[in-house]
Amino acid sequence: MRRSYIILAVLLFFALGSCIKIEKLPPEPMIDFREFTLSDSTDILGNPVRVGKLTFYFEDGDGDLGLPQPDSDLSEEESNLFLKLYRKTDGIFELVGPTEPLYPSEYRIPQMVVPSQNRILKGTIDVSMIYFLYDPHDTLYYDFWVRDRSGNESNTESTCVIVLGDSGPCKDL
């Protein structure tokens, strides 16, 4: 009789465990801006530079955010994190073009492997940006978004206002 209680308890444990709802998220990635921090550093030649670190949270419901390591084929898509730069000129923020020295590069988020059956990806990404030529009074902010391997684009987020002469986290927009 005692053995049947143990078997019943084990079956009840597994039955209740199977009732746990599996989390579902949409296949389109979602991002959320967290922080942008500036600090002093030096480049590989010993020249002084400013380094900005963009931190954002992401979620991807189908786990296909990130690109595989590229091979020698140059036709492959190379970027999946995109930025637009807005620079303050005469008190107004304006979108700048690729001829601007502070114009941002596009970035590549590497492919992430999900070790479980649930393919949801969640986490935080840090991106470092190096400023070689800048005026300490330059004031700017970025709009940014990501694209997964299926071509789904995330929402667009904006950083806070960045003054390149300041150190530490930037101020709110």
C-alpha positions as CSV (number, residue, x, y, z in Angstrom):
1,M,0.0,0.0,0.0
2,R,2.8,2.4,0.9
3,R,4.4,1.7,-2.5
4,S,1.2,2.8,-4.3
5,Y,1.3,6.2,-2.4
6,I,4.9,6.7,-3.5
7,I,4.0,5.9,-7.2
8,L,0.9,8.2,-6.9
9,A,3.0,11.0,-5.5
10,V,5.6,10.7,-8.3
11,L,2.9,10.6,-11.0
12,L,1.2,13.6,-9.4
13,F,4.5,15.5,-9.3
14,F,5.1,14.9,-13.1
15,A,1.5,15.7,-13.9
16,L,1.7,19.0,-12.2
17,G,5.1,19.7,-13.7
18,S,3.6,19.2,-17.2
19,C,1.0,21.9,-16.5
20,I,3.7,24.6,-16.5
21,K,2.9,26.9,-19.4
22,I,5.7,27.3,-22.0
23,E,6.5,30.9,-22.6
24,K,5.8,32.1,-26.1
25,L,7.1,35.3,-27.7
26,P,6.6,36.7,-31.2
27,P,9.2,35.8,-33.8
28,E,10.1,39.5,-34.3
29,P,12.9,40.6,-32.0
30,M,12.2,43.2,-29.3
31,I,14.9,45.5,-27.9
32,D,14.9,47.9,-24.9
33,F,17.6,50.6,-24.4
34,R,19.3,50.3,-21.0
35,E,22.3,52.6,-20.9
36,F,25.0,54.5,-22.9
37,T,28.3,55.2,-21.0
38,L,31.3,57.2,-22.1
39,S,34.9,56.8,-20.9
40,D,38.4,57.7,-21.8
41,S,40.7,55.1,-23.3
42,T,43.6,54.7,-25.8
43,D,43.6,53.0,-29.2
44,I,46.1,50.3,-30.1
45,L,48.7,53.0,-31.1
46,G,48.4,54.8,-27.7
47,N,46.3,57.7,-29.0
48,P,43.6,59.1,-26.7
49,V,40.0,58.2,-27.7
50,R,36.6,58.2,-26.2
51,V,34.7,54.9,-25.9
52,G,31.0,54.7,-25.8
53,K,29.2,51.6,-24.6
54,L,25.7,51.0,-25.7
55,T,23.8,48.5,-23.6
56,F,20.4,47.1,-24.6
57,Y,18.1,44.2,-23.6
58,F,16.7,41.9,-26.3
59,E,14.1,39.1,-26.7
60,D,13.6,36.9,-29.8
61,G,10.8,34.3,-29.8
62,D,12.1,32.0,-32.5
63,G,15.8,32.2,-31.5
64,D,17.2,33.4,-34.8
65,L,18.9,36.6,-33.7
66,G,22.5,36.7,-34.6
67,L,24.5,35.9,-37.7
68,P,26.8,32.9,-38.2
69,Q,30.5,33.4,-38.6
70,P,31.0,34.7,-42.2
71,D,33.1,32.7,-44.6
72,S,34.9,34.3,-47.5
73,D,31.7,34.9,-49.5
74,L,31.3,38.7,-49.5
75,S,27.7,38.5,-50.7
76,E,26.5,37.3,-47.2
77,E,24.6,39.8,-45.1
78,E,27.2,41.3,-42.8
79,S,25.2,43.4,-40.3
80,N,22.2,42.9,-38.1
81,L,22.5,45.9,-35.7
82,F,21.8,49.3,-37.3
83,L,22.2,52.8,-36.0
84,K,21.2,56.3,-37.1
85,L,23.0,59.2,-35.6
86,Y,21.4,62.5,-34.7
87,R,23.7,65.4,-34.0
88,K,22.7,68.7,-32.3
89,T,23.4,71.7,-34.5
90,D,22.2,75.2,-33.5
91,G,20.0,73.6,-30.8
92,I,18.2,71.1,-33.2
93,F,19.0,67.4,-33.6
94,E,19.5,66.5,-37.2
95,L,20.1,63.1,-38.9
96,V,23.6,63.0,-40.2
97,G,24.9,61.2,-43.3
98,P,27.8,58.9,-44.0
99,T,30.3,61.7,-44.6
100,E,30.1,62.7,-41.0
101,P,33.2,61.6,-39.0
102,L,31.0,60.3,-36.1
103,Y,28.7,58.4,-38.5
104,P,28.2,54.9,-36.9
105,S,29.2,51.7,-38.4
106,E,26.7,48.8,-38.7
107,Y,27.4,46.0,-36.3
108,R,27.2,42.2,-36.4
109,I,25.6,40.3,-33.5
110,P,27.0,36.8,-33.6
111,Q,24.7,33.8,-33.8
112,M,23.6,32.4,-30.4
113,V,22.9,28.8,-29.9
114,V,19.9,27.8,-27.8
115,P,20.7,24.6,-25.9
116,S,17.0,23.7,-25.1
117,Q,13.9,22.9,-27.0
118,N,12.4,26.3,-26.2
119,R,14.2,28.6,-28.7
120,I,13.5,31.9,-27.0
121,L,16.5,34.1,-26.7
122,K,16.7,36.8,-24.0
123,G,19.7,38.8,-22.8
124,T,21.7,42.0,-22.8
125,I,24.1,43.1,-25.5
126,D,26.9,45.6,-25.0
127,V,28.3,47.4,-28.1
128,S,31.5,49.5,-27.9
129,M,32.0,52.6,-30.1
130,I,35.3,54.4,-30.4
131,Y,35.4,58.1,-31.1
132,F,38.6,59.3,-32.7
133,L,37.7,62.7,-34.1
134,Y,35.2,64.6,-31.9
135,D,34.6,67.9,-30.3
136,P,33.9,67.5,-26.5
137,H,30.8,69.7,-27.0
138,D,29.4,67.3,-29.6
139,T,25.9,66.4,-28.5
140,L,24.1,63.4,-30.2
141,Y,21.9,60.4,-29.8
142,Y,21.3,57.2,-31.7
143,D,18.2,55.4,-33.0
144,F,19.0,51.7,-33.3
145,W,17.3,48.4,-34.2
146,V,18.2,44.8,-35.0
147,R,17.2,42.3,-37.7
148,D,17.1,38.5,-37.2
149,R,18.1,35.8,-39.8
150,S,14.5,35.6,-41.0
151,G,14.5,39.3,-41.9
152,N,12.3,40.3,-39.0
153,E,13.2,43.8,-37.7
154,S,12.8,44.8,-34.1
155,N,11.3,48.0,-32.7
156,T,13.5,51.1,-32.9
157,E,14.9,52.4,-29.7
158,S,16.7,55.7,-29.0
159,T,19.6,56.3,-26.7
160,C,19.7,59.2,-24.2
161,V,21.5,62.4,-25.2
162,I,25.2,61.9,-25.3
163,V,27.7,64.8,-24.8
164,L,31.1,63.4,-26.0
165,G,33.0,65.5,-23.4
166,D,31.2,64.0,-20.5
167,S,32.1,60.7,-18.8
168,G,29.8,58.2,-17.3
169,P,26.2,57.4,-18.3
170,C,24.4,59.9,-20.5
171,K,21.3,62.0,-19.7
172,D,17.7,61.2,-20.7
173,L,16.3,62.5,-24.0
